[in-house]
Structure formats: C-alpha cells, structure tokens
Amino acid sequence: MQLRRVSSFLLVAGLIAALALTSCGGSRTEERTDATQASSDAGVTVSQVEIGKNVDADMRVTEQSRSFGPGETIYAAVITNGVAPTAEIRTRWTFEDGQVVDENTQTITPNGNASTEFHISKPDGLPPGKYKVEVFLNGTPAGTEEFEVKGNR
C-alpha cells in the first residue's frame, strides 16, 4: 500500500514537472518570435543614392549626373535592401545656403532589393548653384549626395 502511494506521488510530481517545462518552453518560443520580428524591422538599409536626369520603370537612374540645367528634373533613386513590414524614406533637398527647396516622404513595404524615386524641378527653373539631397530612413540619416545647377534660368 505504501509503495502504491509513493508511485502515485511520483507520477503526479512528474506530470506537474512536465507541464511546467512545457509552459516555460512556450514562452521562450514567443520571446524568440518577438526578437525575430524586431531584427526584421531593423533589417532595412539604404545601400545607395543615385542622382541623375532620367529613371527607368524600376525607378533606377539611367543617366547619372552631378550637373544639371535650371529647367531639368533632378532625380534621386534611393536603393534599399532588406525586409520589414514598412519603412519610411524621406528626402530633403537644400540649396547652398541650407535653404530647404523641397522635402518628401514615402512609406515603402521593403521585401528585398528595391528602388524608390524622388525628384525636384521648378517650372521657371532652379537657381544656379550647389545643392544636396539628404536621405533619411525611418528618421535616421542614410545618405547625402551633392550636385550643381549651372547656367541661367
């Protein structure tokens, strides 16, 4: 009789221990899923900023240049790599004295390599001088390219 109680006690204790281990393992799995999601969110990077006079259907610059006429459209292709549910790319175009010419933001759903196109132009022409475009990814600086507008408006 005594042996039967000990066996029953050990069986119950073993079941409780197994349940405890199973529930602990479940929370570890949830923690790993959260960590994986966080690394995916941070897994998008800007690999390159292209400046030029034209873009193709894939939003890549086809004619790279650092010199433009006042009436031309100036394109910036922001090349990203990585995967995330969403990411925000912002460009700030400035004139030589720091004056902001234009700012634009696009929300993307990155899934590997991609290109996002931004551009500036002015119907009456951009003033001659030195310019730069600054690129921000999720609010963090991600690249800067300089260019020049030459000639008369």
C-alpha positions as CSV (number, residue, x, y, z in Angstrom):
1,M,0.0,0.0,0.0
2,Q,2.8,2.4,0.9
3,L,4.6,1.6,-2.4
4,R,1.4,2.5,-4.3
5,R,1.2,5.9,-2.7
6,V,4.8,6.7,-3.4
7,S,4.3,5.6,-7.0
8,S,1.2,7.8,-7.3
9,F,3.0,10.7,-5.8
10,L,6.0,10.3,-8.2
11,L,3.6,10.1,-11.1
12,V,1.8,13.3,-10.1
13,A,5.0,15.1,-9.4
14,G,6.4,14.0,-12.9
15,L,3.2,15.3,-14.6
16,I,3.5,18.7,-12.8
17,A,7.1,19.0,-13.8
18,A,6.4,18.1,-17.4
19,L,3.6,20.7,-17.6
20,A,5.8,23.3,-16.0
21,L,8.6,22.7,-18.6
22,T,6.1,22.8,-21.5
23,S,4.7,26.1,-20.4
24,C,8.2,27.6,-20.0
25,G,9.2,26.4,-23.4
26,G,6.2,28.1,-24.9
27,S,7.1,31.5,-23.5
28,R,10.7,31.1,-24.8
29,T,9.2,30.5,-28.3
30,E,7.2,33.6,-28.0
31,E,10.3,35.6,-27.0
32,R,12.2,34.3,-30.0
33,T,9.4,35.3,-32.3
34,D,9.4,38.8,-30.9
35,A,13.2,39.1,-31.2
36,T,13.0,37.9,-34.8
37,Q,10.3,40.5,-35.6
38,A,12.5,43.2,-34.1
39,S,15.5,42.2,-36.2
40,S,13.3,42.2,-39.3
41,D,12.1,45.7,-38.6
42,A,15.8,46.9,-38.3
43,G,16.9,44.9,-41.3
44,V,16.3,47.5,-44.0
45,T,19.2,49.6,-45.1
46,V,19.9,52.2,-47.8
47,S,22.7,50.9,-49.9
48,Q,23.0,53.7,-52.5
49,V,21.6,57.0,-53.6
50,E,21.7,57.6,-57.3
51,I,21.4,61.2,-58.8
52,G,20.6,61.8,-62.5
53,K,18.4,63.0,-65.3
54,N,16.2,60.0,-66.0
55,V,14.7,56.9,-64.3
56,D,13.5,53.6,-65.8
57,A,10.4,51.5,-65.0
58,D,12.3,50.1,-62.0
59,M,12.8,53.6,-60.6
60,R,16.6,53.4,-61.1
61,V,18.6,56.3,-62.5
62,T,19.5,55.6,-66.1
63,E,21.6,58.7,-66.8
64,Q,23.7,59.6,-63.7
65,S,24.9,63.2,-63.4
66,R,26.0,65.8,-60.9
67,S,25.5,68.7,-63.3
68,F,22.0,70.0,-64.4
69,G,20.5,72.8,-66.3
70,P,18.0,75.0,-64.5
71,G,14.9,73.6,-66.3
72,E,15.8,69.9,-65.9
73,T,14.2,67.5,-63.5
74,I,16.7,66.1,-61.0
75,Y,16.0,62.5,-59.9
76,A,17.2,60.7,-56.8
77,A,16.8,56.9,-56.6
78,V,17.1,55.5,-53.1
79,I,18.2,51.9,-53.2
80,T,17.2,49.8,-50.2
81,N,17.9,46.2,-49.1
82,G,16.1,44.1,-46.5
83,V,12.7,43.2,-45.3
84,A,10.3,45.0,-43.0
85,P,6.5,45.5,-42.7
86,T,7.0,49.2,-43.5
87,A,9.8,51.7,-43.7
88,E,9.8,55.5,-44.2
89,I,12.2,57.2,-46.6
90,R,12.4,61.0,-46.5
91,T,14.4,63.3,-48.8
92,R,15.4,66.9,-48.0
93,W,16.7,68.9,-51.0
94,T,18.7,72.0,-50.0
95,F,20.3,75.0,-51.7
96,E,23.9,76.0,-50.9
97,D,22.9,78.3,-48.0
98,G,20.9,75.5,-46.3
99,Q,17.6,76.7,-47.6
100,V,15.1,73.8,-48.0
101,V,14.0,73.6,-51.6
102,D,11.7,70.5,-51.1
103,E,11.0,67.6,-48.7
104,N,9.1,64.5,-49.5
105,T,8.3,61.3,-47.6
106,Q,7.3,57.9,-49.0
107,T,6.3,54.8,-46.9
108,I,7.5,51.6,-48.5
109,T,7.0,47.9,-47.8
110,P,10.5,46.5,-48.4
111,N,10.9,42.9,-49.4
112,G,14.5,42.6,-50.7
113,N,16.2,45.0,-53.0
114,A,14.1,48.0,-54.2
115,S,14.4,51.5,-55.5
116,T,12.3,54.4,-54.6
117,E,12.2,57.5,-56.8
118,F,12.2,61.2,-55.7
119,H,12.7,64.3,-57.8
120,I,12.7,68.1,-57.9
121,S,12.0,70.6,-60.6
122,K,10.7,74.1,-60.9
123,P,8.6,75.4,-63.8
124,D,10.6,78.6,-64.0
125,G,13.9,76.8,-63.4
126,L,16.1,76.1,-60.3
127,P,18.5,78.9,-59.4
128,P,22.1,78.1,-60.4
129,G,24.3,76.9,-57.5
130,K,25.2,74.0,-55.4
131,Y,22.6,71.7,-53.9
132,K,22.4,68.5,-51.9
133,V,19.8,65.8,-51.2
134,E,19.8,64.2,-47.8
135,V,18.1,60.8,-47.4
136,F,16.6,59.6,-44.1
137,L,15.5,56.0,-43.4
138,N,13.0,55.9,-40.5
139,G,14.2,59.3,-39.3
140,T,17.9,58.3,-39.3
141,P,20.3,59.9,-41.8
142,A,21.1,57.3,-44.5
143,G,23.0,59.2,-47.3
144,T,23.8,62.6,-48.9
145,E,24.5,63.4,-52.5
146,E,25.7,66.8,-53.8
147,F,25.0,68.2,-57.3
148,E,25.1,71.5,-59.1
149,V,22.7,73.5,-61.3
150,K,24.6,75.5,-63.9
151,G,23.5,78.2,-66.4
152,N,20.9,80.9,-66.5
153,R,17.2,80.4,-65.6
